[in-house]
Amino acid sequence: MLPTRPSVLIVAHGSSVSDDAQEAAKQHALTLQQSNRYGKIDVCFLVKDHSPPKLPSGEVFLLPFFMSNGYFVTRRIPELFELKDGRRICADRQLYQCDALGIDPELAGIISSMARDVCAEQGYAPADIHLGLVAHGSEKSTASAEATYLQQKAIDSVQEFAHVSAAFLNEAPFLGQWLQDQPEDGPPLVLIGLFAAEGPHATEDVPGAIAKWQEETGSTLPAHYAGAVGTRPEIVRLIQQSISRCAIKFSEI
């Protein structure tokens, strides 16, 4: 007899050098399990899991825990799970691939909430800050930049903050140069990391770039880094909504 509740597999990048990069996905999986809305909940890390985990029967939704539709989302996951057009239908199992976390239309709201939290802590009005979205970026693929600008546009359309900009670690505008380009008398900077987890990019590269800028320039412009968006507990709600959208999408095919 097939399960009556769908199962969920969070597919994340993981890290070979930092266990912290895996904690967010594990925590979200635990919260989903406690909701009792789903059957089996599991996590797969592509850096470590070179073959697909044993999957339960029935409906299984694959949630790409990535910040863009890059290589891992468009090629690695479909290849690993033998998907065609985002799904694989077998006699006892149906696999469906959801959208990547980074292109979720509701992610902009969580990013804005993180910025508002910093404003409340520092005594700023949201309309008086410059919100910077910091992402991985790549000179080989446009996927990271496209996802970042998608969120930037969504946040900017609400006109809650004085400015909303994007900067990257591995493509222009590079974070270091972006920081140097900020006027000393400009609005305070609030930076949000568009990273799925607290890996080296989120916990070392971004804070390191800020510290280097301050040391080299002697800038007194306030700059506050709120960390990686993927660690926020509200992400679970996005995962649930993504699964619902995916179920509707494939039910209409």
C-alpha positions as CSV (number, residue, x, y, z in Angstrom):
1,M,0.0,0.0,0.0
2,L,1.4,3.4,-1.0
3,P,2.0,6.1,1.6
4,T,-0.8,8.7,1.9
5,R,1.5,11.5,2.7
6,P,4.3,12.7,0.3
7,S,7.9,12.4,1.3
8,V,10.5,15.1,1.0
9,L,14.2,15.0,0.2
10,I,16.2,18.2,0.6
11,V,19.1,18.1,-1.8
12,A,21.9,20.4,-0.7
13,H,25.4,21.1,-1.8
14,G,27.1,20.3,1.5
15,S,30.8,20.9,2.1
16,S,33.9,18.8,2.5
17,V,35.6,21.4,4.8
18,S,32.7,22.7,7.0
19,D,30.1,20.7,8.9
20,D,28.3,24.0,9.5
21,A,27.4,24.1,5.8
22,Q,25.1,21.1,6.4
23,E,23.3,22.2,9.6
24,A,20.7,24.5,8.0
25,A,19.4,21.7,5.7
26,K,19.3,19.2,8.6
27,Q,17.5,21.6,10.9
28,H,14.8,22.4,8.2
29,A,14.4,18.7,7.6
30,L,13.8,18.2,11.4
31,T,11.2,21.0,11.5
32,L,9.4,19.5,8.5
33,Q,9.3,16.1,10.1
34,Q,7.9,17.6,13.3
35,S,5.1,19.2,11.3
36,N,3.6,15.7,10.5
37,R,2.5,16.9,7.1
38,Y,4.8,14.6,5.2
39,G,6.0,11.0,5.2
40,K,9.7,10.4,5.3
41,I,12.0,13.5,5.4
42,D,15.6,13.1,4.4
43,V,18.6,15.2,3.3
44,C,21.1,14.5,0.6
45,F,24.4,16.3,0.2
46,L,25.8,16.2,-3.3
47,V,29.4,16.8,-2.2
48,K,29.3,13.6,-0.2
49,D,26.5,11.5,-1.6
50,H,27.6,10.4,-5.1
51,S,24.7,8.0,-5.4
52,P,21.0,8.7,-4.6
53,P,19.8,7.7,-1.2
54,K,17.2,5.0,-0.8
55,L,13.9,6.6,-1.5
56,P,10.5,5.7,0.0
57,S,7.6,4.6,-2.2
58,G,4.8,7.0,-3.2
59,E,5.3,10.7,-4.0
60,V,8.7,12.1,-3.3
61,F,9.4,15.8,-3.7
62,L,13.0,16.8,-4.3
63,L,13.8,20.3,-2.9
64,P,17.0,21.8,-4.3
65,F,18.5,23.7,-1.4
66,F,20.4,26.0,-3.7
67,M,20.4,29.8,-4.3
68,S,20.1,29.6,-8.1
69,N,19.3,27.4,-11.0
70,G,22.9,26.6,-11.6
71,Y,24.7,23.3,-12.6
72,F,23.6,21.3,-9.6
73,V,19.9,22.1,-10.0
74,T,19.7,21.9,-13.8
75,R,22.0,19.0,-14.4
76,R,23.4,17.2,-11.4
77,I,20.1,16.6,-9.6
78,P,18.2,15.4,-12.8
79,E,21.1,13.1,-13.6
80,L,21.4,11.7,-10.1
81,F,17.7,10.9,-9.8
82,E,17.2,10.1,-13.5
83,L,14.6,12.8,-14.0
84,K,13.1,13.9,-17.3
85,D,11.4,17.3,-17.4
86,G,11.6,17.5,-13.6
87,R,10.0,14.2,-12.7
88,R,10.3,10.4,-12.9
89,I,7.3,8.1,-12.6
90,C,7.8,4.5,-11.6
91,A,5.4,1.8,-10.6
92,D,5.7,2.4,-6.9
93,R,7.3,5.9,-6.8
94,Q,6.9,9.3,-8.3
95,L,9.7,11.8,-8.1
96,Y,9.1,15.6,-8.6
97,Q,11.7,18.3,-8.5
98,C,10.7,21.6,-6.9
99,D,12.1,25.0,-7.7
100,A,15.5,26.1,-6.2
101,L,15.3,28.0,-3.0
102,G,17.0,31.1,-4.5
103,I,14.3,31.7,-7.1
104,D,11.4,31.3,-4.7
105,P,9.1,34.4,-5.1
106,E,8.6,34.6,-1.3
107,L,12.3,34.7,-0.5
108,A,12.4,38.5,-0.9
109,G,10.1,38.8,2.1
110,I,12.5,36.9,4.3
111,I,15.5,38.9,3.1
112,S,13.6,42.1,3.9
113,S,12.7,40.8,7.4
114,M,16.3,40.1,8.1
115,A,17.1,43.7,7.1
116,R,14.3,45.0,9.4
117,D,15.7,43.0,12.3
118,V,19.1,44.8,11.9
119,C,17.3,48.1,11.6
120,A,15.5,47.5,14.9
121,E,18.7,46.4,16.6
122,Q,20.7,49.4,15.4
123,G,17.9,52.0,15.6
124,Y,17.7,52.7,11.9
125,A,14.6,53.4,9.9
126,P,14.4,50.9,7.0
127,A,14.0,53.9,4.6
128,D,17.4,55.2,5.7
129,I,19.6,52.1,4.9
130,H,21.3,50.7,1.9
131,L,20.5,47.0,1.6
132,G,23.2,44.9,-0.1
133,L,22.5,41.4,-1.3
134,V,25.7,39.4,-1.4
135,A,25.8,36.2,-3.5
136,H,28.3,33.8,-4.9
137,G,28.3,34.8,-8.5
138,S,30.2,33.1,-11.3
139,E,32.1,34.3,-14.4
140,K,31.1,31.0,-16.0
141,S,27.4,31.0,-15.4
142,T,24.7,33.7,-15.1
143,A,22.5,31.6,-12.8
144,S,23.6,33.1,-9.5
145,A,23.4,36.7,-10.8
146,E,20.0,36.1,-12.3
147,A,18.6,34.8,-9.1
148,T,20.2,37.6,-7.1
149,Y,18.8,40.3,-9.4
150,L,15.4,38.6,-9.3
151,Q,15.3,39.1,-5.5
152,Q,16.8,42.6,-5.7
153,K,14.0,43.7,-8.1
154,A,11.3,42.2,-5.9
155,I,12.6,44.0,-2.8
156,D,13.2,47.2,-4.6
157,S,9.7,47.3,-6.0
158,V,8.3,47.6,-2.5
159,Q,10.4,50.8,-2.0
160,E,11.0,50.0,1.7
161,F,14.7,50.7,1.7
162,A,16.7,53.7,0.5
163,H,18.7,51.6,-1.9
164,V,18.9,47.9,-2.8
165,S,22.0,46.6,-4.5
166,A,23.7,43.4,-5.4
167,A,27.4,42.4,-5.0
168,F,29.2,39.1,-5.6
169,L,32.2,37.1,-4.5
170,N,33.1,35.7,-7.9
171,E,31.9,38.2,-10.5
172,A,31.4,41.9,-10.9
173,P,30.4,43.9,-9.0
174,F,32.8,42.3,-6.6
175,L,32.0,42.8,-3.0
176,G,35.3,44.4,-2.1
177,Q,35.0,47.0,-4.9
178,W,31.4,47.5,-4.2
179,L,32.2,48.4,-0.6
180,Q,35.0,50.8,-1.7
181,D,32.5,52.5,-4.0
182,Q,30.2,53.4,-1.2
183,P,30.3,57.1,-0.2
184,E,31.6,57.8,3.3
185,D,28.5,60.0,3.9
186,G,26.1,57.4,2.5
187,P,23.4,55.5,4.3
188,P,24.3,52.7,6.7
189,L,24.9,49.4,4.9
190,V,23.0,46.2,5.8
191,L,24.3,43.2,4.0
192,I,22.4,39.9,3.6
193,G,24.2,36.8,2.4
194,L,22.2,35.0,-0.3
195,F,23.7,31.6,0.7
196,A,21.8,28.5,1.6
197,A,24.0,27.7,4.6
198,E,26.7,28.9,6.9
199,G,29.6,27.6,4.8
200,P,32.9,29.4,4.2
201,H,31.4,31.9,1.8
202,A,28.8,33.1,4.4
203,T,30.9,32.9,7.5
204,E,34.4,33.8,6.3
205,D,34.5,35.5,2.9
206,V,31.8,38.1,3.4
207,P,32.9,39.2,7.0
208,G,36.5,39.0,5.7
209,A,35.8,41.4,2.8
210,I,34.1,43.9,5.2
211,A,37.0,43.8,7.6
212,K,39.5,44.2,4.8
213,W,37.6,47.2,3.4
214,Q,37.4,48.9,6.8
215,E,41.1,48.2,7.6
216,E,42.4,49.4,4.2
217,T,40.2,52.5,3.8
218,G,39.6,53.4,7.5
219,S,35.9,53.9,6.6
220,T,33.6,54.7,9.4
221,L,30.5,54.0,7.3
222,P,28.4,51.6,9.4
223,A,28.2,48.1,7.8
224,H,26.2,45.3,9.3
225,Y,26.2,41.7,8.0
226,A,23.1,39.7,8.9
227,G,24.4,36.3,7.8
228,A,23.0,33.7,5.4
229,V,19.3,33.8,4.5
230,G,19.1,30.0,4.2
231,T,19.5,29.5,7.9
232,R,16.4,31.4,8.8
233,P,13.5,29.3,10.3
234,E,11.1,31.0,7.9
235,I,12.7,29.0,5.1
236,V,10.6,25.9,6.2
237,R,7.5,27.8,5.1
238,L,9.0,28.4,1.7
239,I,9.9,24.8,1.4
240,Q,6.3,23.8,2.2
241,Q,4.9,26.3,-0.3
242,S,7.4,25.2,-3.0
243,I,6.2,21.6,-2.5
244,S,2.6,22.7,-2.9
245,R,3.4,24.6,-6.1
246,C,5.3,21.7,-7.5
247,A,2.4,19.3,-6.7
248,I,-0.1,21.6,-8.5
249,K,2.2,22.1,-11.5
250,F,2.6,18.4,-12.2
251,S,-1.0,17.5,-11.4
252,E,-1.9,19.8,-14.4
253,I,0.4,18.0,-16.8
